[in-house]
């Protein structure tokens, strides 16, 4: 059944509205449960100003990101076995890719260092993340910051599933611009690209 000729089916529209409403509800509960998230920007930017190496700052940023992740998880629809986001673009800096390679032993594709970093948009994914195995992340403990802060805070995966989500839509999320800004400052002037530009699929050795 459709509400008008060529319009979105009513059943899909109802599911979309329900998903959005649950996102608003879960967000309110999240902030009530973890009010410190409201001052996240101050803590995130403070670590970027420390007199420390990018590697040291990155480790501290990951610890902060994981605190945020632990706070958001109870309000998120995300669960092991759901891999919709693993088919989307995942931005990583060259330095973070090198650290992932070091942690995992996975060889890295050497990128040409240029004055103008590659953008994630230029690397639209045509295949799943190279670390996706059996619908689960095979490097979960060492996954990129972009993955650690990517949460759907609604009750279901409606807006994650490309078979149901309206084109160009995104799931309800908590804006974590402060963490993204801190990440950019830690890896200032580092080339940025999709993770697929740095790593071959797991079944490939090239």
N, C-alpha and C positions, 0 to 999 in steps of 0.2 A: 504493500500500500504506500502511495506517495501523497504528500500534501499538496502537490501541484505538478503540472506536466514538466518533466525534466528536473524536478527538485529532489533534494535528498529524501530518501524513504523515511517515513515517520519513525519506524523502529530504530533506524540509525541515529536520527536526530534525538530521540529519547535517550538512547545509550550515551550519546555525546554529552547531553545536558547533565545526565546523572553522574558521569565521570568528572565533569567540571565542578559540579556541586560538591562531590566528595573531596575533590582537591582543595576547595576553599575550606571545607570543614577540617580536613586533616592539617592544613597549614595553620589554622587557628589553634588547634590542639598542640601542634608542634611548638609554636612560639610560647604557649602557656607552659609547656613542659620544659622547654629549654630557652628561657628568656635571654641567656647570654649570647644567643645567635644574633640578637639585635645590635650588638657591639662588635661583631666579627671584624668589621673593616679595620678598626683600630689595631687589633691584635695581628691581623694579616699583614698590614703595611709595616708594622713595627719590626717584624722579622726581616723584612727586605732591607732595612737600614742598618742591620748589624754588621760589624766589621768581621765578616766571615766569607769563606769561599762559596761559590754557587752550589757546590755539592753539599756543604753544611747547611746552607739556607734551604736547599731542596728537602733535605731530611726533616728539618723542622717544619717546613710547609706540609709535608706528607703527614706528619704527626697531627698537625692542626686540622688538616683535611679529614683525617680518619676520625677525629673527635666529632667533627661536623657530620660525617657519614654515620657514626654511631647514633647521633641524635636524630637524624632524619629517617634512618632505616625502619623504625617501628611505624612510621606514618606512610611508608612507601609500598607500592604494589610490586616492586622489584623482588625477584626471588630466583634462586638457582634453577636453571632450565629454561628461563625466558632470555632470549638472546636477540631481541629486536634491535636494541641499541648497538649490538656488535656488527650490524650491517650498515651502520651509519658512519659518517666521517669521524675520526678520532684524531684531534690535533695534538702533536707532540713536538717538542723542540729537539734539535739535534743532540743537545746534551742529555736530555731525558732519555732519548733513544739509546744513547751510549750506555747510560746507567742500566736500562732495561736489558741491554745486551750483556752487560757485565754480570747482572744478577741471574740471568737465565741461561747464559751460554749460547744464546741464539745469535748467529752472525748478523752484522748490520750491513745494509747496503750503503756504501759511502756516497753521500750527496756532495755535489759540488757546492762549495761555500761561495755564495754570491752576496753582493751588497744589499740586494732586495730579497728578503725571505719569501719563500713560496707560501701561498695561502692555502688553508685547508679547502676553501671553496674550489681551488684549481685542481684538487685531487679528489673529485667526487668518486666515492667507492663503487666499484663494479663487482666486488667480491667481499665476503665476510672478513672480519679482522683476522690476520694471519695467526693469531693465538687462540682462535675459537676452536674448541674440540668438544664434540657431543653436546652442543648447545650450552657449553660452560667455558669460562675463561681458564685457560691452562696456566696462566701466570698471575692468578688472582692476587697473590701477596705482593706482586711487583707491578700491578697494572698502572697505567698512566693516571695522572691527576685528573685529566678530563673524564676518565671513567669513574673515578672515585666520587666525583661530585655530580654525576648524572643520575638523577632520581626522578621517578614518576610518583608524585605524592597523592595520586588518586587511588581509588579502591581497585581499579582494574587496568588492564593493558590496552584499553580501547584506542587511546591516542598513540600507542607505541606500534600497534599492529598496522602495517601498510594496507592490509586488506580491508580494514574498517575505518581507519583515520582519514578525514578529509585531506586532500592534497595540500601540502604546505603547513599543516597543523603540527603542534607539538603538545606533549603531555603536560599537565599542570606540574610546575616545578618551583622550587624556592630559588630566587635569584641569588647567585653566589658570585656577583661581580667582583667583590673584594678578593676572593681567592684567585679568580682569573687574572686580576690586576697584579696580585702578588707574584703569581706564576710568571707573568710577562716581565716583571721587573727582575726576578731572579735570573731569568734566561735572556736578559736584554741583548739584542743584536744577534741572537741565535736564530738560524733558519727554522721556520715552522712549517710542518707538512703533515699530511695524513700518515698514520702509522704504517699503512701499506707501502708508503714510499721508502720506509726504512727497513722493513722486514719482508722476506719472502714467506709464502705459506709454509706451515709447519712440515708438510710432506716434501718440501724442497730444500735443498742444501745450498742453493745459489743466493 
